[in-house]
Amino acid sequence: MRSEYDFSRSRKNPYVKQLKRQITIRLDATAVDYFKQMAAGLGMPYQNLINLFLRDCAMRKRRPVIDWPEDPPKQRVGRHQK
């Protein structure tokens, strides 16, 4: 190993835009287990599979379809109930 290195002719990493960003995200156990099981079958880390899935969603501009359960009908409170 050299005692000094000359970086005067170095250049920036051309792949810097492709680097990944580390974040913290909270996922429910069912989602994590789903991706872990699928990743094991594919022979890849589950984090990479989640990244590929999310990137595919972003590239295709997919929007989640959320089917919220409707609130149960509220009961009337008071003296004039029928």
Jmol script that loads the backbone (N, CA, C; Angstrom):
load data "model"
ATOM      1  N   MET A   1       0.848  -1.178   0.000  1.00  0.00           N
ATOM      2  CA  MET A   1       0.000   0.000   0.000  1.00  0.00           C
ATOM      3  C   MET A   1       0.889   1.236   0.000  1.00  0.00           C
ATOM      4  N   ARG A   2       0.532   2.203  -0.799  1.00  0.00           N
ATOM      5  CA  ARG A   2       1.331   3.431  -0.898  1.00  0.00           C
ATOM      6  C   ARG A   2       1.097   4.317   0.317  1.00  0.00           C
ATOM      7  N   SER A   3       2.044   5.140   0.606  1.00  0.00           N
ATOM      8  CA  SER A   3       1.881   6.091   1.707  1.00  0.00           C
ATOM      9  C   SER A   3       1.014   7.275   1.272  1.00  0.00           C
ATOM     10  N   GLU A   4       1.024   7.591  -0.039  1.00  0.00           N
ATOM     11  CA  GLU A   4       0.203   8.681  -0.565  1.00  0.00           C
ATOM     12  C   GLU A   4      -0.358   8.282  -1.924  1.00  0.00           C
ATOM     13  N   TYR A   5      -1.540   8.824  -2.239  1.00  0.00           N
ATOM     14  CA  TYR A   5      -2.170   8.577  -3.528  1.00  0.00           C
ATOM     15  C   TYR A   5      -2.449   9.915  -4.197  1.00  0.00           C
ATOM     16  N   ASP A   6      -2.352   9.947  -5.512  1.00  0.00           N
ATOM     17  CA  ASP A   6      -2.599  11.166  -6.277  1.00  0.00           C
ATOM     18  C   ASP A   6      -4.003  11.096  -6.887  1.00  0.00           C
ATOM     19  N   PHE A   7      -4.922  11.916  -6.372  1.00  0.00           N
ATOM     20  CA  PHE A   7      -6.298  11.956  -6.876  1.00  0.00           C
ATOM     21  C   PHE A   7      -6.548  13.173  -7.764  1.00  0.00           C
ATOM     22  N   SER A   8      -5.497  13.839  -8.200  1.00  0.00           N
ATOM     23  CA  SER A   8      -5.658  15.064  -8.982  1.00  0.00           C
ATOM     24  C   SER A   8      -6.317  14.794 -10.339  1.00  0.00           C
ATOM     25  N   ARG A   9      -6.165  13.601 -10.873  1.00  0.00           N
ATOM     26  CA  ARG A   9      -6.758  13.278 -12.174  1.00  0.00           C
ATOM     27  C   ARG A   9      -7.970  12.355 -12.029  1.00  0.00           C
ATOM     28  N   SER A  10      -8.512  12.260 -10.842  1.00  0.00           N
ATOM     29  CA  SER A  10      -9.675  11.385 -10.624  1.00  0.00           C
ATOM     30  C   SER A  10     -10.932  12.034 -11.176  1.00  0.00           C
ATOM     31  N   ARG A  11     -11.981  11.234 -11.344  1.00  0.00           N
ATOM     32  CA  ARG A  11     -13.258  11.761 -11.818  1.00  0.00           C
ATOM     33  C   ARG A  11     -14.372  11.228 -10.934  1.00  0.00           C
ATOM     34  N   LYS A  12     -15.497  11.899 -10.991  1.00  0.00           N
ATOM     35  CA  LYS A  12     -16.648  11.489 -10.184  1.00  0.00           C
ATOM     36  C   LYS A  12     -17.189  10.156 -10.684  1.00  0.00           C
ATOM     37  N   ASN A  13     -17.854   9.449  -9.788  1.00  0.00           N
ATOM     38  CA  ASN A  13     -18.466   8.172 -10.110  1.00  0.00           C
ATOM     39  C   ASN A  13     -19.577   8.391 -11.147  1.00  0.00           C
ATOM     40  N   PRO A  14     -19.467   7.793 -12.342  1.00  0.00           N
ATOM     41  CA  PRO A  14     -20.510   7.993 -13.360  1.00  0.00           C
ATOM     42  C   PRO A  14     -21.818   7.277 -13.024  1.00  0.00           C
ATOM     43  N   TYR A  15     -21.790   6.395 -12.038  1.00  0.00           N
ATOM     44  CA  TYR A  15     -22.980   5.632 -11.668  1.00  0.00           C
ATOM     45  C   TYR A  15     -23.650   6.167 -10.417  1.00  0.00           C
ATOM     46  N   VAL A  16     -23.280   7.365  -9.989  1.00  0.00           N
ATOM     47  CA  VAL A  16     -23.784   7.893  -8.725  1.00  0.00           C
ATOM     48  C   VAL A  16     -25.313   7.987  -8.702  1.00  0.00           C
ATOM     49  N   LYS A  17     -25.943   8.239  -9.839  1.00  0.00           N
ATOM     50  CA  LYS A  17     -27.403   8.341  -9.884  1.00  0.00           C
ATOM     51  C   LYS A  17     -28.074   6.984  -9.685  1.00  0.00           C
ATOM     52  N   GLN A  18     -27.332   5.914  -9.905  1.00  0.00           N
ATOM     53  CA  GLN A  18     -27.902   4.577  -9.772  1.00  0.00           C
ATOM     54  C   GLN A  18     -27.719   4.010  -8.365  1.00  0.00           C
ATOM     55  N   LEU A  19     -27.015   4.717  -7.510  1.00  0.00           N
ATOM     56  CA  LEU A  19     -26.776   4.212  -6.163  1.00  0.00           C
ATOM     57  C   LEU A  19     -28.082   4.178  -5.369  1.00  0.00           C
ATOM     58  N   LYS A  20     -28.132   3.296  -4.426  1.00  0.00           N
ATOM     59  CA  LYS A  20     -29.337   3.156  -3.604  1.00  0.00           C
ATOM     60  C   LYS A  20     -29.233   4.021  -2.363  1.00  0.00           C
ATOM     61  N   ARG A  21     -30.373   4.441  -1.872  1.00  0.00           N
ATOM     62  CA  ARG A  21     -30.447   5.244  -0.660  1.00  0.00           C
ATOM     63  C   ARG A  21     -30.997   4.377   0.468  1.00  0.00           C
ATOM     64  N   GLN A  22     -30.327   4.407   1.604  1.00  0.00           N
ATOM     65  CA  GLN A  22     -30.793   3.629   2.747  1.00  0.00           C
ATOM     66  C   GLN A  22     -31.877   4.416   3.475  1.00  0.00           C
ATOM     67  N   ILE A  23     -33.005   3.760   3.731  1.00  0.00           N
ATOM     68  CA  ILE A  23     -34.112   4.383   4.455  1.00  0.00           C
ATOM     69  C   ILE A  23     -34.621   3.409   5.511  1.00  0.00           C
ATOM     70  N   THR A  24     -35.448   3.922   6.380  1.00  0.00           N
ATOM     71  CA  THR A  24     -36.148   3.082   7.353  1.00  0.00           C
ATOM     72  C   THR A  24     -37.617   3.100   6.969  1.00  0.00           C
ATOM     73  N   ILE A  25     -38.198   1.929   6.863  1.00  0.00           N
ATOM     74  CA  ILE A  25     -39.611   1.820   6.492  1.00  0.00           C
ATOM     75  C   ILE A  25     -40.239   0.738   7.367  1.00  0.00           C
ATOM     76  N   ARG A  26     -41.437   0.979   7.808  1.00  0.00           N
ATOM     77  CA  ARG A  26     -42.145   0.013   8.647  1.00  0.00           C
ATOM     78  C   ARG A  26     -43.141  -0.748   7.781  1.00  0.00           C
ATOM     79  N   LEU A  27     -42.958  -2.063   7.726  1.00  0.00           N
ATOM     80  CA  LEU A  27     -43.844  -2.936   6.957  1.00  0.00           C
ATOM     81  C   LEU A  27     -44.462  -3.945   7.911  1.00  0.00           C
ATOM     82  N   ASP A  28     -45.697  -4.321   7.643  1.00  0.00           N
ATOM     83  CA  ASP A  28     -46.307  -5.319   8.520  1.00  0.00           C
ATOM     84  C   ASP A  28     -45.689  -6.691   8.243  1.00  0.00           C
ATOM     85  N   ALA A  29     -45.796  -7.564   9.214  1.00  0.00           N
ATOM     86  CA  ALA A  29     -45.147  -8.874   9.160  1.00  0.00           C
ATOM     87  C   ALA A  29     -45.631  -9.694   7.961  1.00  0.00           C
ATOM     88  N   THR A  30     -46.896  -9.572   7.618  1.00  0.00           N
ATOM     89  CA  THR A  30     -47.445 -10.331   6.488  1.00  0.00           C
ATOM     90  C   THR A  30     -46.738  -9.942   5.188  1.00  0.00           C
ATOM     91  N   ALA A  31     -46.521  -8.649   4.980  1.00  0.00           N
ATOM     92  CA  ALA A  31     -45.852  -8.184   3.758  1.00  0.00           C
ATOM     93  C   ALA A  31     -44.409  -8.664   3.712  1.00  0.00           C
ATOM     94  N   VAL A  32     -43.700  -8.558   4.831  1.00  0.00           N
ATOM     95  CA  VAL A  32     -42.302  -8.995   4.879  1.00  0.00           C
ATOM     96  C   VAL A  32     -42.203 -10.498   4.626  1.00  0.00           C
ATOM     97  N   ASP A  33     -43.062 -11.269   5.269  1.00  0.00           N
ATOM     98  CA  ASP A  33     -43.052 -12.723   5.079  1.00  0.00           C
ATOM     99  C   ASP A  33     -43.336 -13.095   3.624  1.00  0.00           C
ATOM    100  N   TYR A  34     -44.257 -12.380   3.005  1.00  0.00           N
ATOM    101  CA  TYR A  34     -44.592 -12.627   1.601  1.00  0.00           C
ATOM    102  C   TYR A  34     -43.364 -12.443   0.712  1.00  0.00           C
ATOM    103  N   PHE A  35     -42.677 -11.313   0.876  1.00  0.00           N
ATOM    104  CA  PHE A  35     -41.509 -11.039   0.050  1.00  0.00           C
ATOM    105  C   PHE A  35     -40.341 -11.956   0.395  1.00  0.00           C
ATOM    106  N   LYS A  36     -40.176 -12.315   1.669  1.00  0.00           N
ATOM    107  CA  LYS A  36     -39.099 -13.232   2.052  1.00  0.00           C
ATOM    108  C   LYS A  36     -39.304 -14.598   1.410  1.00  0.00           C
ATOM    109  N   GLN A  37     -40.545 -15.082   1.436  1.00  0.00           N
ATOM    110  CA  GLN A  37     -40.844 -16.391   0.852  1.00  0.00           C
ATOM    111  C   GLN A  37     -40.630 -16.381  -0.659  1.00  0.00           C
ATOM    112  N   MET A  38     -41.101 -15.332  -1.313  1.00  0.00           N
ATOM    113  CA  MET A  38     -40.934 -15.233  -2.755  1.00  0.00           C
ATOM    114  C   MET A  38     -39.455 -15.092  -3.123  1.00  0.00           C
ATOM    115  N   ALA A  39     -38.717 -14.290  -2.366  1.00  0.00           N
ATOM    116  CA  ALA A  39     -37.291 -14.081  -2.632  1.00  0.00           C
ATOM    117  C   ALA A  39     -36.501 -15.368  -2.450  1.00  0.00           C
ATOM    118  N   ALA A  40     -36.859 -16.149  -1.436  1.00  0.00           N
ATOM    119  CA  ALA A  40     -36.175 -17.425  -1.210  1.00  0.00           C
ATOM    120  C   ALA A  40     -36.359 -18.346  -2.416  1.00  0.00           C
ATOM    121  N   GLY A  41     -37.552 -18.359  -2.978  1.00  0.00           N
ATOM    122  CA  GLY A  41     -37.814 -19.173  -4.154  1.00  0.00           C
ATOM    123  C   GLY A  41     -37.057 -18.691  -5.384  1.00  0.00           C
ATOM    124  N   LEU A  42     -36.776 -17.401  -5.430  1.00  0.00           N
ATOM    125  CA  LEU A  42     -36.039 -16.837  -6.559  1.00  0.00           C
ATOM    126  C   LEU A  42     -34.533 -16.824  -6.328  1.00  0.00           C
ATOM    127  N   GLY A  43     -34.119 -17.106  -5.085  1.00  0.00           N
ATOM    128  CA  GLY A  43     -32.690 -17.113  -4.761  1.00  0.00           C
ATOM    129  C   GLY A  43     -32.079 -15.730  -4.706  1.00  0.00           C
ATOM    130  N   MET A  44     -32.810 -14.770  -4.147  1.00  0.00           N
ATOM    131  CA  MET A  44     -32.296 -13.407  -4.053  1.00  0.00           C
ATOM    132  C   MET A  44     -32.689 -12.817  -2.698  1.00  0.00           C
ATOM    133  N   PRO A  45     -31.995 -11.779  -2.234  1.00  0.00           N
ATOM    134  CA  PRO A  45     -32.362 -11.141  -0.972  1.00  0.00           C
ATOM    135  C   PRO A  45     -33.743 -10.470  -1.081  1.00  0.00           C
ATOM    136  N   TYR A  46     -34.518 -10.558  -0.012  1.00  0.00           N
ATOM    137  CA  TYR A  46     -35.874 -10.013  -0.064  1.00  0.00           C
ATOM    138  C   TYR A  46     -35.883  -8.498  -0.222  1.00  0.00           C
ATOM    139  N   GLN A  47     -34.851  -7.811   0.299  1.00  0.00           N
ATOM    140  CA  GLN A  47     -34.792  -6.353   0.136  1.00  0.00           C
ATOM    141  C   GLN A  47     -34.665  -5.988  -1.342  1.00  0.00           C
ATOM    142  N   ASN A  48     -33.880  -6.771  -2.087  1.00  0.00           N
ATOM    143  CA  ASN A  48     -33.744  -6.515  -3.524  1.00  0.00           C
ATOM    144  C   ASN A  48     -35.069  -6.736  -4.246  1.00  0.00           C
ATOM    145  N   LEU A  49     -35.801  -7.757  -3.831  1.00  0.00           N
ATOM    146  CA  LEU A  49     -37.093  -8.035  -4.448  1.00  0.00           C
ATOM    147  C   LEU A  49     -38.081  -6.898  -4.180  1.00  0.00           C
ATOM    148  N   ILE A  50     -38.117  -6.417  -2.951  1.00  0.00           N
ATOM    149  CA  ILE A  50     -38.998  -5.284  -2.620  1.00  0.00           C
ATOM    150  C   ILE A  50     -38.605  -4.069  -3.451  1.00  0.00           C
ATOM    151  N   ASN A  51     -37.298  -3.810  -3.594  1.00  0.00           N
ATOM    152  CA  ASN A  51     -36.824  -2.684  -4.393  1.00  0.00           C
ATOM    153  C   ASN A  51     -37.253  -2.834  -5.854  1.00  0.00           C
ATOM    154  N   LEU A  52     -37.085  -4.033  -6.412  1.00  0.00           N
ATOM    155  CA  LEU A  52     -37.501  -4.266  -7.802  1.00  0.00           C
ATOM    156  C   LEU A  52     -38.998  -4.049  -7.985  1.00  0.00           C
ATOM    157  N   PHE A  53     -39.780  -4.526  -7.024  1.00  0.00           N
ATOM    158  CA  PHE A  53     -41.232  -4.361  -7.090  1.00  0.00           C
ATOM    159  C   PHE A  53     -41.619  -2.884  -7.037  1.00  0.00           C
ATOM    160  N   LEU A  54     -41.043  -2.148  -6.091  1.00  0.00           N
ATOM    161  CA  LEU A  54     -41.370  -0.725  -5.961  1.00  0.00           C
ATOM    162  C   LEU A  54     -40.900   0.073  -7.173  1.00  0.00           C
ATOM    163  N   ARG A  55     -39.726  -0.272  -7.708  1.00  0.00           N
ATOM    164  CA  ARG A  55     -39.227   0.424  -8.894  1.00  0.00           C
ATOM    165  C   ARG A  55     -40.146   0.167 -10.083  1.00  0.00           C
ATOM    166  N   ASP A  56     -40.625  -1.073 -10.233  1.00  0.00           N
ATOM    167  CA  ASP A  56     -41.553  -1.397 -11.305  1.00  0.00           C
ATOM    168  C   ASP A  56     -42.842  -0.585 -11.162  1.00  0.00           C
ATOM    169  N   CYS A  57     -43.337  -0.475  -9.933  1.00  0.00           N
ATOM    170  CA  CYS A  57     -44.542   0.333  -9.690  1.00  0.00           C
ATOM    171  C   CYS A  57     -44.303   1.792 -10.073  1.00  0.00           C
ATOM    172  N   ALA A  58     -43.137   2.318  -9.713  1.00  0.00           N
ATOM    173  CA  ALA A  58     -42.823   3.716 -10.022  1.00  0.00           C
ATOM    174  C   ALA A  58     -42.693   3.933 -11.530  1.00  0.00           C
ATOM    175  N   MET A  59     -42.031   3.016 -12.214  1.00  0.00           N
ATOM    176  CA  MET A  59     -41.834   3.168 -13.662  1.00  0.00           C
ATOM    177  C   MET A  59     -43.153   3.093 -14.420  1.00  0.00           C
ATOM    178  N   ARG A  60     -44.059   2.255 -13.938  1.00  0.00           N
ATOM    179  CA  ARG A  60     -45.364   2.110 -14.595  1.00  0.00           C
ATOM    180  C   ARG A  60     -46.405   3.084 -14.040  1.00  0.00           C
ATOM    181  N   LYS A  61     -45.973   3.914 -13.095  1.00  0.00           N
ATOM    182  CA  LYS A  61     -46.853   4.904 -12.453  1.00  0.00           C
ATOM    183  C   LYS A  61     -48.122   4.256 -11.901  1.00  0.00           C
ATOM    184  N   ARG A  62     -47.941   3.107 -11.266  1.00  0.00           N
ATOM    185  CA  ARG A  62     -49.072   2.394 -10.666  1.00  0.00           C
ATOM    186  C   ARG A  62     -49.553   3.124  -9.428  1.00  0.00           C
ATOM    187  N   ARG A  63     -50.836   3.094  -9.231  1.00  0.00           N
ATOM    188  CA  ARG A  63     -51.456   3.688  -8.048  1.00  0.00           C
ATOM    189  C   ARG A  63     -52.108   2.557  -7.265  1.00  0.00           C
ATOM    190  N   PRO A  64     -51.999   2.578  -5.948  1.00  0.00           N
ATOM    191  CA  PRO A  64     -52.627   1.503  -5.171  1.00  0.00           C
ATOM    192  C   PRO A  64     -54.151   1.578  -5.243  1.00  0.00           C
ATOM    193  N   VAL A  65     -54.762   0.430  -5.266  1.00  0.00           N
ATOM    194  CA  VAL A  65     -56.220   0.343  -5.200  1.00  0.00           C
ATOM    195  C   VAL A  65     -56.540  -0.085  -3.776  1.00  0.00           C
ATOM    196  N   ILE A  66     -57.136   0.812  -3.039  1.00  0.00           N
ATOM    197  CA  ILE A  66     -57.425   0.546  -1.635  1.00  0.00           C
ATOM    198  C   ILE A  66     -58.930   0.390  -1.472  1.00  0.00           C
ATOM    199  N   ASP A  67     -59.335  -0.748  -0.964  1.00  0.00           N
ATOM    200  CA  ASP A  67     -60.753  -1.046  -0.761  1.00  0.00           C
ATOM    201  C   ASP A  67     -61.025  -1.003   0.743  1.00  0.00           C
ATOM    202  N   TRP A  68     -61.323   0.186   1.236  1.00  0.00           N
ATOM    203  CA  TRP A  68     -61.582   0.357   2.663  1.00  0.00           C
ATOM    204  C   TRP A  68     -62.957  -0.194   2.997  1.00  0.00           C
ATOM    205  N   PRO A  69     -63.072  -0.923   4.108  1.00  0.00           N
ATOM    206  CA  PRO A  69     -64.415  -1.385   4.506  1.00  0.00           C
ATOM    207  C   PRO A  69     -65.266  -0.184   4.915  1.00  0.00           C
ATOM    208  N   GLU A  70     -66.529  -0.259   4.560  1.00  0.00           N
ATOM    209  CA  GLU A  70     -67.424   0.847   4.922  1.00  0.00           C
ATOM    210  C   GLU A  70     -67.723   0.809   6.411  1.00  0.00           C
ATOM    211  N   ASP A  71     -67.960   1.989   6.965  1.00  0.00           N
ATOM    212  CA  ASP A  71     -68.315   2.063   8.379  1.00  0.00           C
ATOM    213  C   ASP A  71     -69.680   1.423   8.588  1.00  0.00           C
ATOM    214  N   PRO A  72     -69.843   0.686   9.692  1.00  0.00           N
ATOM    215  CA  PRO A  72     -71.166   0.122   9.961  1.00  0.00           C
ATOM    216  C   PRO A  72     -72.165   1.252  10.206  1.00  0.00           C
ATOM    217  N   PRO A  73     -73.448   1.008   9.902  1.00  0.00           N
ATOM    218  CA  PRO A  73     -74.441   2.059  10.127  1.00  0.00           C
ATOM    219  C   PRO A  73     -74.484   2.448  11.601  1.00  0.00           C
ATOM    220  N   LYS A  74     -74.557   3.753  11.821  1.00  0.00           N
ATOM    221  CA  LYS A  74     -74.598   4.245  13.203  1.00  0.00           C
ATOM    222  C   LYS A  74     -76.015   4.143  13.740  1.00  0.00           C
ATOM    223  N   GLN A  75     -76.102   3.752  15.007  1.00  0.00           N
ATOM    224  CA  GLN A  75     -77.412   3.678  15.648  1.00  0.00           C
ATOM    225  C   GLN A  75     -77.763   5.050  16.208  1.00  0.00           C
ATOM    226  N   ARG A  76     -79.005   5.383  16.061  1.00  0.00           N
ATOM    227  CA  ARG A  76     -79.473   6.668  16.594  1.00  0.00           C
ATOM    228  C   ARG A  76     -79.627   6.568  18.095  1.00  0.00           C
ATOM    229  N   VAL A  77     -79.270   7.625  18.748  1.00  0.00           N
ATOM    230  CA  VAL A  77     -79.373   7.668  20.202  1.00  0.00           C
ATOM    231  C   VAL A  77     -80.358   8.782  20.554  1.00  0.00           C
ATOM    232  N   GLY A  78     -81.285   8.452  21.413  1.00  0.00           N
ATOM    233  CA  GLY A  78     -82.256   9.466  21.834  1.00  0.00           C
ATOM    234  C   GLY A  78     -83.580   8.844  22.201  1.00  0.00           C
ATOM    235  N   ARG A  79     -84.535   9.689  22.589  1.00  0.00           N
ATOM    236  CA  ARG A  79     -85.834   9.196  23.038  1.00  0.00           C
ATOM    237  C   ARG A  79     -86.730   8.804  21.877  1.00  0.00           C
ATOM    238  N   HIS A  80     -86.498   9.333  20.704  1.00  0.00           N
ATOM    239  CA  HIS A  80     -87.436   9.136  19.597  1.00  0.00           C
ATOM    240  C   HIS A  80     -86.974   8.032  18.641  1.00  0.00           C
ATOM    241  N   GLN A  81     -86.433   6.960  19.177  1.00  0.00           N
ATOM    242  CA  GLN A  81     -86.051   5.864  18.305  1.00  0.00           C
ATOM    243  C   GLN A  81     -87.280   5.098  17.877  1.00  0.00           C
ATOM    244  N   LYS A  82     -87.253   4.600  16.666  1.00  0.00           N
ATOM    245  CA  LYS A  82     -88.384   3.806  16.151  1.00  0.00           C
ATOM    246  C   LYS A  82     -88.029   2.368  16.116  1.00  0.00           C
TER     247      LYS A  82
END
end "model"
wireframe off; spacefill off
backbone 0.3
color backbone group
